[in-house]
Amino acid sequence: MRAFCKWLALGLVWLTAKAGLAVPGILITNLPAYNTAQDVNGLVYGTNPAAVAVAVFIYVPGYGWVTKPTCAQPLTTVQPDGSWTADVTTGGSDQLATRIAALLVSTNYSLPCVQGAAVLSTNIYAQALASVIVTRPYPAVRWVSFSGYDWWVKSSTGTVGPGPNYFSDSTNNLWVDTVGQLHLRITNRSNEWQCAELVSARTFGYGSYRFELNSRVDNLDPNVVLGLFTWSDDPAYNDREIDVECSRWSNAADINNSQFVVQPASAGHVERYAVPTGLTNSTHLFIWETNRATFQSQRGSYSPAPAPANVISNWTYSLAMPQSGDENVHFNLWLNHGMAPTDSKEVEVIIKSFQFVPLAAPTPPKLSGFMPNPGRFAVNAQPDRRYEFYSSSNLMDWVGLSIVLATNLVINFADSTSPPPDPCFYRAAALP
């Protein structure tokens, strides 16, 4: 996609009308604040609005999952423009719900009403063409922003799994630094070892999960475990747990220090490997599909086609695959069996970034609504894709302006370069 500054832009805008997305999807565009009575608003895309509806559920702590608006009205109508609105506070304590699930389903969806279930059944998720499941910020936990997403910090007053260990939400144990990196730290306070865990607010589903580290893992204490994984409190599919784990599991003699796992961690479900000695920057990823999971570890930042020398390990798993449901992404740093580090020292790991990329190929970005001096325009986007924007004065030499994570179907971009090049041209590209 390119745009000329001044009058030449207008002709190109006309030629690049917004293209639709072919893969069905659903967004929540207005998530009401905790303890309010506002409606949930959203948008459906990539499908015929007349052929689908939205099944909405809320989770109220102490009660469970509930169909909304009511059992008499279990589905929410999708308007011709793809928008939808659901009333999620039709009961006594609905405003205290912490999780909201919106599933895109066909209009003939007819599963039983949900009233107080501990989990949403696998039958419900199997009916979904797409889904969005999110935990909204509420006062009982600490919240942080990392890599463009919202996360909450785990804490406990007693020992809990994994380990078991004490988990602390203190800024001594978990924080995001001034350049946006996540720090996890095991500390010792008042003769008590305290671990760290971070949980994503939303579910991501099938796609590529990428974890870039800015710390060595080959020298982690044998009793320390770094976990990068998906997890659901629903025990179906072994909690939908898919892991990259860095640990020697209390065996200092183990030449391997990391592993890929699709739970349960039994024969055929685990692949052990060694991250090289002294490597401080590495990327570990898995691509979750309905019939397989493909794992890879790389030296340095992620590359879609790494040089063979930069590939640390590859593994493809195709046995019993978990199906996506209400799982979240977790990062944790903990002690195996709750045992103190063998050297009695505190431990810190730095996670540079997390990226999720959906399986569906992106449509080419197209410009609309161009305004010059400075350049401002909109670009159609695929949610969760990252787009890089460039400018040029001659269509030959391009300068990167910024990388933007798409959270909606449109990115509104403004060139902050001062002064902008004259003449100026713009280009946008969906990153792999």
C-alpha positions as CSV (number, residue, x, y, z in Angstrom):
1,M,0.0,0.0,0.0
2,R,1.4,3.4,-0.9
3,A,0.0,7.0,-0.7
4,F,1.3,10.1,-2.4
5,C,1.2,13.4,-0.4
6,K,-0.9,16.2,-1.7
7,W,-3.4,15.8,-4.6
8,L,-2.0,12.5,-6.0
9,A,-3.1,10.7,-2.8
10,L,-6.8,11.1,-3.7
11,G,-6.7,9.0,-6.8
12,L,-5.0,6.1,-5.0
13,V,-7.4,6.3,-2.0
14,W,-10.2,5.7,-4.5
15,L,-8.5,2.7,-5.9
16,T,-7.8,1.1,-2.5
17,A,-11.2,0.7,-1.0
18,K,-11.3,-1.4,2.2
19,A,-11.3,-5.2,1.6
20,G,-13.2,-7.6,3.8
21,L,-11.7,-10.4,5.9
22,A,-12.5,-13.9,4.8
23,V,-12.1,-15.7,8.2
24,P,-14.9,-15.4,10.7
25,G,-14.0,-13.4,13.8
26,I,-15.5,-11.6,16.7
27,L,-14.4,-8.6,18.8
28,I,-15.5,-6.9,22.0
29,T,-15.3,-3.2,21.2
30,N,-16.7,-2.0,24.6
31,L,-15.9,-4.0,27.7
32,P,-17.9,-2.4,30.6
33,A,-16.0,-1.6,33.7
34,Y,-16.3,-4.0,36.7
35,N,-19.3,-3.3,39.0
36,T,-21.2,-1.4,36.4
37,A,-24.5,-2.1,34.5
38,Q,-23.3,-1.2,31.0
39,D,-23.9,-3.4,28.0
40,V,-21.2,-5.3,26.2
41,N,-20.7,-4.1,22.6
42,G,-18.9,-5.9,19.8
43,L,-18.3,-6.5,16.1
44,V,-18.5,-9.6,13.9
45,Y,-16.5,-9.8,10.7
46,G,-15.6,-12.2,7.9
47,T,-19.1,-13.8,7.7
48,N,-22.7,-13.1,6.7
49,P,-24.2,-11.2,9.7
50,A,-27.7,-12.7,8.9
51,A,-26.4,-16.3,9.3
52,V,-24.8,-15.9,12.8
53,A,-25.6,-14.8,16.3
54,V,-23.5,-14.3,19.5
55,A,-23.7,-16.5,22.5
56,V,-22.6,-14.5,25.6
57,F,-21.7,-15.9,29.0
58,I,-20.4,-14.2,32.1
59,Y,-18.4,-15.7,35.0
60,V,-19.4,-14.5,38.5
61,P,-16.9,-15.7,41.3
62,G,-18.6,-17.9,43.8
63,Y,-21.4,-18.8,41.4
64,G,-20.0,-19.7,38.0
65,W,-20.8,-19.2,34.3
66,V,-24.2,-17.9,33.2
67,T,-25.9,-17.5,29.9
68,K,-26.7,-13.9,29.0
69,P,-29.0,-12.0,28.6
70,T,-31.3,-14.7,29.9
71,C,-32.2,-18.4,29.3
72,A,-35.3,-17.2,27.4
73,Q,-33.0,-15.1,25.2
74,P,-29.7,-17.0,25.0
75,L,-28.5,-15.5,21.7
76,T,-27.7,-11.9,20.7
77,T,-28.6,-10.7,17.3
78,V,-25.9,-9.4,14.9
79,Q,-26.9,-6.3,13.0
80,P,-26.4,-5.9,9.3
81,D,-23.2,-3.9,9.8
82,G,-21.7,-6.7,12.0
83,S,-22.3,-4.9,15.4
84,W,-23.9,-6.5,18.4
85,T,-24.9,-5.4,21.9
86,A,-25.6,-7.7,24.9
87,D,-27.1,-6.9,28.2
88,V,-25.0,-8.8,30.7
89,T,-26.5,-7.5,34.0
90,T,-29.9,-9.1,34.1
91,G,-29.3,-10.8,37.5
92,G,-28.6,-9.8,41.1
93,S,-24.8,-9.9,41.1
94,D,-24.0,-9.9,37.4
95,Q,-22.1,-6.6,37.7
96,L,-19.4,-8.5,39.7
97,A,-18.6,-10.8,36.8
98,T,-14.9,-11.0,36.2
99,R,-14.9,-12.9,32.9
100,I,-17.0,-12.4,29.7
101,A,-17.2,-14.8,26.8
102,A,-18.7,-14.0,23.4
103,L,-18.9,-16.9,21.0
104,L,-19.8,-16.5,17.3
105,V,-22.3,-19.2,16.5
106,S,-24.8,-20.1,13.8
107,T,-28.4,-18.9,14.3
108,N,-29.5,-22.6,14.9
109,Y,-27.3,-22.9,18.0
110,S,-29.5,-24.6,20.6
111,L,-27.4,-25.9,23.5
112,P,-28.9,-25.8,27.0
113,C,-28.8,-22.7,29.1
114,V,-25.8,-22.3,31.4
115,Q,-26.6,-21.5,35.0
116,G,-23.8,-21.6,37.6
117,A,-21.4,-24.0,35.7
118,A,-17.8,-24.1,37.0
119,V,-16.6,-24.2,33.4
120,L,-18.1,-23.8,29.9
121,S,-18.4,-27.3,28.3
122,T,-16.3,-28.4,25.4
123,N,-19.6,-28.8,23.5
124,I,-20.2,-25.1,23.7
125,Y,-16.7,-24.2,22.4
126,A,-17.1,-26.8,19.6
127,Q,-20.1,-24.8,18.3
128,A,-18.1,-21.6,18.0
129,L,-17.0,-20.2,14.6
130,A,-14.8,-17.8,16.6
131,S,-14.7,-16.5,20.2
132,V,-13.4,-13.8,22.5
133,I,-13.0,-14.5,26.2
134,V,-11.6,-11.8,28.5
135,T,-11.0,-11.2,32.1
136,R,-11.9,-7.6,32.9
137,P,-9.8,-5.5,35.4
138,Y,-11.2,-5.9,38.9
139,P,-9.8,-4.7,42.2
140,A,-8.8,-8.0,43.8
141,V,-5.6,-8.4,41.7
142,R,-2.8,-6.3,40.4
143,W,-2.8,-5.5,36.7
144,V,0.1,-4.7,34.3
145,S,0.4,-4.0,30.6
146,F,3.0,-5.9,28.6
147,S,3.7,-6.3,24.9
148,G,0.4,-4.6,24.0
149,Y,-1.9,-6.7,26.2
150,D,-3.4,-6.6,29.7
151,W,-2.3,-9.2,32.3
152,W,-3.0,-9.9,36.0
153,V,-0.5,-11.0,38.6
154,K,-1.0,-14.2,40.6
155,S,-0.6,-14.0,44.4
156,S,-1.3,-16.5,47.3
157,T,-1.3,-16.4,51.1
158,G,-0.3,-20.0,51.3
159,T,1.6,-22.5,49.1
160,V,-0.2,-23.3,45.8
161,G,0.8,-25.0,42.5
162,P,3.0,-25.2,40.7
163,G,5.6,-26.4,43.2
164,P,3.8,-25.8,45.6
165,N,5.1,-22.3,46.3
166,Y,4.2,-18.9,47.6
167,F,3.4,-16.5,44.8
168,S,3.7,-12.7,45.3
169,D,2.3,-9.8,43.3
170,S,4.9,-7.5,44.7
171,T,6.8,-5.2,42.4
172,N,9.9,-7.0,43.9
173,N,8.8,-10.2,42.1
174,L,7.2,-8.9,38.9
175,W,7.5,-5.6,37.0
176,V,7.7,-4.1,33.5
177,D,10.8,-1.8,33.0
178,T,11.0,1.5,31.1
179,V,11.7,-0.3,27.8
180,G,8.8,-2.6,28.1
181,Q,10.5,-5.8,29.2
182,L,8.9,-8.1,31.8
183,H,11.0,-9.1,34.8
184,L,10.2,-12.2,36.9
185,R,12.0,-12.7,40.1
186,I,12.1,-15.3,42.9
187,T,12.8,-13.6,46.1
188,N,13.4,-14.5,49.8
189,R,11.5,-12.4,52.2
190,S,11.2,-13.2,55.9
191,N,12.7,-16.7,55.3
192,E,10.0,-17.4,52.7
193,W,10.8,-18.0,49.0
194,Q,8.3,-16.1,46.9
195,C,7.7,-16.9,43.2
196,A,6.2,-14.9,40.3
197,E,3.4,-15.6,37.7
198,L,1.6,-13.4,35.1
199,V,-1.6,-14.4,33.4
200,S,-3.1,-12.9,30.2
201,A,-6.5,-11.2,30.5
202,R,-7.7,-12.7,27.3
203,T,-7.8,-16.0,25.4
204,F,-5.9,-16.1,22.1
205,G,-6.9,-19.5,20.5
206,Y,-5.1,-21.1,17.6
207,G,-2.1,-19.4,16.3
208,S,1.6,-18.7,16.8
209,Y,2.8,-18.0,20.4
210,R,6.2,-16.4,20.5
211,F,8.3,-15.7,23.7
212,E,11.5,-13.7,23.4
213,L,13.9,-13.9,26.3
214,N,16.6,-11.4,27.3
215,S,18.2,-13.7,29.9
216,R,20.3,-16.8,29.9
217,V,18.4,-20.0,30.9
218,D,21.3,-22.4,30.7
219,N,22.6,-21.2,34.1
220,L,19.3,-21.4,36.0
221,D,19.6,-23.1,39.3
222,P,18.6,-26.8,39.0
223,N,15.5,-26.2,41.2
224,V,14.2,-23.2,39.2
225,V,11.6,-23.5,36.5
226,L,10.7,-20.9,33.9
227,G,7.3,-21.6,32.3
228,L,5.9,-20.1,29.1
229,F,2.6,-21.8,28.4
230,T,-1.2,-21.9,27.9
231,W,-3.5,-23.0,30.7
232,S,-7.2,-23.4,31.5
233,D,-8.8,-24.0,34.8
234,D,-11.1,-26.4,32.9
235,P,-9.5,-29.9,33.3
236,A,-10.6,-30.9,29.8
237,Y,-7.6,-31.6,27.5
238,N,-5.3,-31.6,30.5
239,D,-6.1,-28.0,31.2
240,R,-5.2,-27.1,27.5
241,E,-1.6,-26.8,28.7
242,I,1.0,-26.4,26.0
243,D,4.5,-25.5,27.4
244,V,7.9,-24.2,26.8
245,E,9.7,-24.9,30.1
246,C,13.3,-24.1,31.0
247,S,14.6,-26.2,33.8
248,R,16.8,-29.2,34.8
249,W,14.1,-30.3,37.2
250,S,16.5,-30.6,40.2
251,N,19.0,-32.7,38.2
252,A,22.1,-30.6,37.9
253,A,23.8,-33.3,35.7
254,D,21.1,-33.1,33.0
255,I,22.8,-31.8,29.8
256,N,19.4,-30.5,28.6
257,N,17.9,-27.4,30.2
258,S,14.6,-26.9,28.4
259,Q,11.6,-28.7,26.9
260,F,8.6,-28.6,24.7
261,V,5.5,-30.2,26.2
262,V,1.9,-30.9,25.2
263,Q,0.4,-32.2,28.5
264,P,0.3,-34.8,30.0
265,A,4.1,-34.9,30.3
266,S,4.4,-38.5,29.3
267,A,6.2,-40.5,26.5
268,G,5.7,-38.8,23.1
269,H,4.4,-35.6,24.7
270,V,7.8,-34.1,25.7
271,E,10.9,-33.0,23.8
272,R,14.0,-32.1,25.8
273,Y,16.7,-29.8,24.4
274,A,19.6,-27.6,25.4
275,V,19.7,-23.8,25.0
276,P,23.3,-23.0,24.4
277,T,25.7,-21.9,27.1
278,G,25.9,-18.1,27.5
279,L,23.0,-17.3,25.1
280,T,21.2,-14.3,26.5
281,N,18.7,-13.5,23.7
282,S,16.5,-16.4,22.4
283,T,13.0,-16.9,21.1
284,H,10.8,-19.9,21.9
285,L,7.5,-20.5,20.1
286,F,4.8,-22.9,19.3
287,I,2.1,-22.9,16.6
288,W,-1.1,-24.3,17.9
289,E,-3.4,-25.8,15.2
290,T,-6.4,-28.1,15.6
291,N,-4.4,-31.2,14.7
292,R,-0.8,-30.4,15.7
293,A,1.6,-28.2,17.5
294,T,4.9,-27.1,16.0
295,F,7.6,-25.9,18.3
296,Q,10.9,-24.1,17.6
297,S,13.6,-22.4,19.6
298,Q,15.8,-19.8,17.9
299,R,18.9,-17.8,18.7
300,G,18.0,-14.1,18.8
301,S,14.7,-12.4,17.9
302,Y,12.1,-14.3,15.9
303,S,12.7,-15.0,12.2
304,P,10.1,-16.6,10.0
305,A,13.0,-18.3,8.1
306,P,15.9,-18.6,10.5
307,A,19.3,-19.7,9.3
308,P,20.0,-23.3,10.2
309,A,22.7,-22.2,12.6
310,N,20.2,-20.1,14.5
311,V,17.7,-23.0,15.1
312,I,18.3,-24.4,18.5
313,S,15.5,-27.1,18.4
314,N,12.5,-28.1,16.3
315,W,9.6,-30.5,17.3
316,T,6.2,-31.3,15.9
317,Y,3.6,-33.0,18.0
318,S,0.5,-34.6,16.4
319,L,-0.9,-37.0,19.0
320,A,-4.1,-36.0,21.0
321,M,-4.3,-32.3,20.5
322,P,-6.1,-30.0,23.0
323,Q,-8.8,-27.9,21.4
324,S,-8.9,-24.2,22.2
325,G,-11.4,-23.1,24.9
326,D,-10.9,-20.5,27.7
327,E,-7.1,-20.9,28.1
328,N,-4.8,-18.0,28.9
329,V,-1.1,-17.4,28.4
330,H,1.0,-17.7,31.6
331,F,4.6,-16.8,32.4
332,N,5.9,-18.1,35.7
333,L,9.2,-18.5,37.5
334,W,9.0,-21.0,40.4
335,L,10.7,-23.7,42.4
336,N,10.5,-27.4,41.7
337,H,8.7,-29.1,44.6
338,G,9.0,-25.8,46.4
339,M,12.7,-26.5,47.1
340,A,15.0,-23.5,47.6
341,P,17.7,-22.7,45.0
342,T,20.7,-24.8,45.7
343,D,22.9,-21.7,46.0
344,S,20.3,-19.9,48.2
345,K,20.4,-16.9,45.8
346,E,17.4,-15.0,44.4
347,V,16.7,-15.6,40.7
348,E,15.6,-13.2,37.9
349,V,14.6,-13.7,34.3
350,I,13.8,-11.0,31.7
351,I,11.2,-11.6,29.0
352,K,11.7,-9.1,26.2
353,S,8.4,-9.6,24.4
354,F,5.4,-11.8,23.8
355,Q,3.7,-12.0,20.4
356,F,0.6,-13.9,19.2
357,V,-0.1,-14.2,15.5
358,P,-3.3,-15.7,14.2
359,L,-3.2,-18.6,11.7
360,A,-5.1,-16.9,8.9
361,A,-3.0,-15.1,6.4
362,P,-3.5,-11.3,6.4
363,T,-5.2,-9.5,3.7
364,P,-3.0,-6.8,2.0
365,P,-3.3,-3.5,3.9
366,K,-5.1,-0.8,2.0
367,L,-5.3,2.9,2.6
368,S,-8.4,5.1,3.0
369,G,-9.2,8.6,4.2
370,F,-5.7,10.1,3.4
371,M,-5.0,13.6,4.7
372,P,-1.7,15.3,4.0
373,N,0.7,17.5,5.9
374,P,1.3,15.6,8.1
375,G,0.2,12.3,6.6
376,R,-2.8,10.7,8.3
377,F,-4.8,7.7,7.0
378,A,-6.6,4.5,8.0
379,V,-5.5,1.0,7.1
380,N,-7.6,-2.1,7.2
381,A,-6.1,-4.6,9.6
382,Q,-6.4,-8.1,11.0
383,P,-6.7,-8.1,14.8
384,D,-3.5,-9.3,16.6
385,R,-1.4,-8.7,13.5
386,R,1.5,-6.3,13.7
387,Y,1.9,-3.8,10.9
388,E,5.0,-1.8,10.0
389,F,4.7,1.7,8.5
390,Y,7.3,3.3,6.2
391,S,7.7,6.6,4.5
392,S,9.8,7.6,1.5
393,S,10.4,10.7,-0.6
394,N,11.4,8.8,-3.8
395,L,9.7,5.4,-3.7
396,M,13.2,3.8,-3.5
397,D,14.6,4.6,0.0
398,W,12.1,3.6,2.7
399,V,12.4,4.6,6.4
400,G,10.5,2.6,9.1
401,L,8.2,4.8,11.1
402,S,6.6,2.5,13.7
403,I,5.2,-1.0,14.3
404,V,1.6,-1.1,15.4
405,L,-0.3,-4.0,17.0
406,A,-3.8,-4.1,15.5
407,T,-6.5,-4.4,18.2
408,N,-9.4,-3.7,15.8
409,L,-10.2,-3.9,12.1
410,V,-8.8,-0.5,11.3
411,I,-5.5,1.2,12.3
412,N,-5.6,5.0,12.3
413,F,-2.1,6.1,11.5
414,A,-0.5,9.6,11.8
415,D,3.0,10.4,10.7
416,S,4.8,12.1,13.6
417,T,7.9,12.9,11.5
418,S,8.6,16.7,11.7
419,P,8.9,17.9,9.0
420,P,7.5,15.1,6.8
421,P,9.4,14.4,3.6
422,D,8.1,16.4,0.5
423,P,7.0,14.7,-1.6
424,C,6.0,11.9,0.6
425,F,4.9,8.3,0.1
426,Y,3.7,5.7,2.6
427,R,3.7,2.0,2.7
428,A,2.3,-0.5,5.2
429,A,3.2,-4.2,5.6
430,A,1.7,-7.0,7.8
431,L,4.6,-8.6,9.7
432,P,4.9,-12.4,9.6
